[in-house]
Amino acid sequence: MENVTVVDHPLVRHKLSHMRRKETDSARFRLLLREISLLLG
């Protein structure tokens, strides 16, 4: 898979784990996604 980027950053992994939870509502999901994009950008 040449178009896959593996990110092994502790904060990104933490935020992704919260995004994967069933209990995470859409507002929290969007916030976490925004925070991850800031970390990667």
A tleap script that builds the chain and sets N, CA, C and O, in Angstrom:
source leaprc.protein.ff14SB
mol = sequence {
  NMET GLU ASN VAL THR VAL VAL ASP HIE PRO
  LEU VAL ARG HIE LYS LEU SER HIE MET ARG
  ARG LYS GLU THR ASP SER ALA ARG PHE ARG
  LEU LEU LEU ARG GLU ILE SER LEU LEU LEU
  CGLY
}
set mol.1.N position { 0.844 -1.181 0.000 }
set mol.1.CA position { 0.000 0.000 0.000 }
set mol.1.C position { 0.886 1.240 0.000 }
set mol.1.O position { 1.423 1.615 1.042 }
set mol.2.N position { 1.038 1.850 -1.103 }
set mol.2.CA position { 1.938 2.983 -1.199 }
set mol.2.C position { 1.314 4.300 -0.753 }
set mol.2.O position { 2.041 5.272 -0.551 }
set mol.3.N position { -0.005 4.367 -0.593 }
set mol.3.CA position { -0.671 5.602 -0.185 }
set mol.3.C position { -1.061 5.610 1.287 }
set mol.3.O position { -1.928 6.386 1.690 }
set mol.4.N position { -0.442 4.770 2.085 }
set mol.4.CA position { -0.767 4.681 3.506 }
set mol.4.C position { 0.362 5.305 4.317 }
set mol.4.O position { 1.536 4.997 4.112 }
set mol.5.N position { -0.012 6.183 5.237 }
set mol.5.CA position { 0.955 6.780 6.143 }
set mol.5.C position { 0.650 6.302 7.550 }
set mol.5.O position { -0.468 6.471 8.037 }
set mol.6.N position { 1.622 5.716 8.195 }
set mol.6.CA position { 1.451 5.240 9.568 }
set mol.6.C position { 1.974 6.317 10.507 }
set mol.6.O position { 3.136 6.715 10.431 }
set mol.7.N position { 1.102 6.782 11.391 }
set mol.7.CA position { 1.485 7.805 12.359 }
set mol.7.C position { 1.582 7.136 13.718 }
set mol.7.O position { 0.613 6.562 14.215 }
set mol.8.N position { 2.757 7.218 14.307 }
set mol.8.CA position { 2.982 6.574 15.604 }
set mol.8.C position { 3.308 7.627 16.656 }
set mol.8.O position { 4.336 7.560 17.331 }
set mol.9.N position { 2.415 8.593 16.779 }
set mol.9.CA position { 2.592 9.675 17.742 }
set mol.9.C position { 1.687 9.391 18.940 }
set mol.9.O position { 0.506 9.097 18.754 }
set mol.10.N position { 2.207 9.470 20.151 }
set mol.10.CA position { 1.401 9.118 21.333 }
set mol.10.C position { 0.103 9.916 21.463 }
set mol.10.O position { -0.933 9.347 21.807 }
set mol.11.N position { 0.140 11.214 21.195 }
set mol.11.CA position { -1.081 12.016 21.316 }
set mol.11.C position { -2.104 11.652 20.244 }
set mol.11.O position { -3.305 11.617 20.512 }
set mol.12.N position { -1.631 11.384 19.043 }
set mol.12.CA position { -2.543 10.986 17.968 }
set mol.12.C position { -3.177 9.645 18.302 }
set mol.12.O position { -4.381 9.467 18.115 }
set mol.13.N position { -2.388 8.705 18.792 }
set mol.13.CA position { -2.941 7.395 19.175 }
set mol.13.C position { -3.987 7.549 20.268 }
set mol.13.O position { -5.020 6.881 20.234 }
set mol.14.N position { -3.733 8.418 21.233 }
set mol.14.CA position { -4.673 8.654 22.327 }
set mol.14.C position { -5.993 9.226 21.791 }
set mol.14.O position { -7.075 8.768 22.158 }
set mol.15.N position { -5.886 10.218 20.930 }
set mol.15.CA position { -7.091 10.843 20.383 }
set mol.15.C position { -7.861 9.876 19.482 }
set mol.15.O position { -9.092 9.874 19.488 }
set mol.16.N position { -7.147 9.060 18.713 }
set mol.16.CA position { -7.814 8.059 17.883 }
set mol.16.C position { -8.566 7.039 18.731 }
set mol.16.O position { -9.652 6.593 18.360 }
set mol.17.N position { -7.991 6.677 19.859 }
set mol.17.CA position { -8.679 5.714 20.729 }
set mol.17.C position { -9.991 6.295 21.246 }
set mol.17.O position { -10.973 5.568 21.398 }
set mol.18.N position { -10.014 7.597 21.517 }
set mol.18.CA position { -11.259 8.243 21.948 }
set mol.18.C position { -12.254 8.332 20.789 }
set mol.18.O position { -13.460 8.189 20.991 }
set mol.19.N position { -11.752 8.567 19.587 }
set mol.19.CA position { -12.637 8.649 18.423 }
set mol.19.C position { -13.312 7.316 18.141 }
set mol.19.O position { -14.441 7.288 17.652 }
set mol.20.N position { -12.648 6.228 18.439 }
set mol.20.CA position { -13.177 4.889 18.139 }
set mol.20.C position { -14.249 4.427 19.129 }
set mol.20.O position { -14.971 3.469 18.856 }
set mol.21.N position { -14.353 5.087 20.252 }
set mol.21.CA position { -15.328 4.669 21.271 }
set mol.21.C position { -16.757 4.893 20.788 }
set mol.21.O position { -17.050 5.882 20.116 }
set mol.22.N position { -17.629 3.972 21.136 }
set mol.22.CA position { -19.048 4.113 20.788 }
set mol.22.C position { -19.675 5.322 21.473 }
set mol.22.O position { -20.601 5.934 20.940 }
set mol.23.N position { -19.170 5.661 22.651 }
set mol.23.CA position { -19.754 6.738 23.445 }
set mol.23.C position { -19.409 8.131 22.912 }
set mol.23.O position { -19.997 9.119 23.351 }
set mol.24.N position { -18.473 8.221 21.983 }
set mol.24.CA position { -18.041 9.519 21.470 }
set mol.24.C position { -19.114 10.094 20.557 }
set mol.24.O position { -19.464 9.496 19.539 }
set mol.25.N position { -19.633 11.262 20.930 }
set mol.25.CA position { -20.654 11.892 20.093 }
set mol.25.C position { -19.990 12.621 18.923 }
set mol.25.O position { -18.766 12.743 18.873 }
set mol.26.N position { -20.797 13.096 17.996 }
set mol.26.CA position { -20.250 13.676 16.765 }
set mol.26.C position { -19.478 14.972 17.022 }
set mol.26.O position { -18.489 15.244 16.342 }
set mol.27.N position { -19.917 15.769 17.989 }
set mol.27.CA position { -19.198 17.008 18.291 }
set mol.27.C position { -17.802 16.707 18.836 }
set mol.27.O position { -16.824 17.341 18.439 }
set mol.28.N position { -17.718 15.749 19.734 }
set mol.28.CA position { -16.414 15.348 20.292 }
set mol.28.C position { -15.537 14.732 19.206 }
set mol.28.O position { -14.331 14.979 19.172 }
set mol.29.N position { -16.127 13.935 18.320 }
set mol.29.CA position { -15.395 13.319 17.214 }
set mol.29.C position { -14.768 14.397 16.332 }
set mol.29.O position { -13.592 14.312 15.979 }
set mol.30.N position { -15.559 15.410 15.981 }
set mol.30.CA position { -15.051 16.493 15.135 }
set mol.30.C position { -13.941 17.264 15.827 }
set mol.30.O position { -12.965 17.655 15.187 }
set mol.31.N position { -14.080 17.487 17.127 }
set mol.31.CA position { -13.044 18.187 17.883 }
set mol.31.C position { -11.743 17.385 17.885 }
set mol.31.O position { -10.666 17.938 17.658 }
set mol.32.N position { -11.847 16.093 18.138 }
set mol.32.CA position { -10.661 15.236 18.137 }
set mol.32.C position { -10.011 15.201 16.760 }
set mol.32.O position { -8.785 15.224 16.650 }
set mol.33.N position { -10.823 15.145 15.718 }
set mol.33.CA position { -10.295 15.143 14.358 }
set mol.33.C position { -9.546 16.443 14.066 }
set mol.33.O position { -8.481 16.433 13.449 }
set mol.34.N position { -10.112 17.547 14.513 }
set mol.34.CA position { -9.445 18.844 14.326 }
set mol.34.C position { -8.118 18.892 15.072 }
set mol.34.O position { -7.122 19.385 14.542 }
set mol.35.N position { -8.102 18.380 16.304 }
set mol.35.CA position { -6.869 18.367 17.093 }
set mol.35.C position { -5.798 17.497 16.433 }
set mol.35.O position { -4.621 17.856 16.425 }
set mol.36.N position { -6.208 16.362 15.885 }
set mol.36.CA position { -5.253 15.492 15.190 }
set mol.36.C position { -4.699 16.200 13.956 }
set mol.36.O position { -3.502 16.122 13.678 }
set mol.37.N position { -5.558 16.881 13.226 }
set mol.37.CA position { -5.080 17.576 12.025 }
set mol.37.C position { -4.086 18.671 12.383 }
set mol.37.O position { -3.147 18.919 11.626 }
set mol.38.N position { -4.272 19.328 13.520 }
set mol.38.CA position { -3.309 20.340 13.967 }
set mol.38.C position { -1.979 19.703 14.346 }
set mol.38.O position { -0.920 20.269 14.076 }
set mol.39.N position { -2.027 18.537 14.966 }
set mol.39.CA position { -0.790 17.845 15.339 }
set mol.39.C position { -0.012 17.379 14.109 }
set mol.39.O position { 1.218 17.405 14.102 }
set mol.40.N position { -0.727 16.958 13.078 }
set mol.40.CA position { -0.072 16.433 11.881 }
set mol.40.C position { 0.328 17.526 10.900 }
set mol.40.O position { 1.262 17.358 10.116 }
set mol.41.N position { -0.393 18.656 10.951 }
set mol.41.CA position { -0.206 19.722 9.966 }
set mol.41.C position { 1.031 20.487 10.160 }
set mol.41.O position { 1.310 21.413 9.399 }
savepdb mol mol.pdb
quit
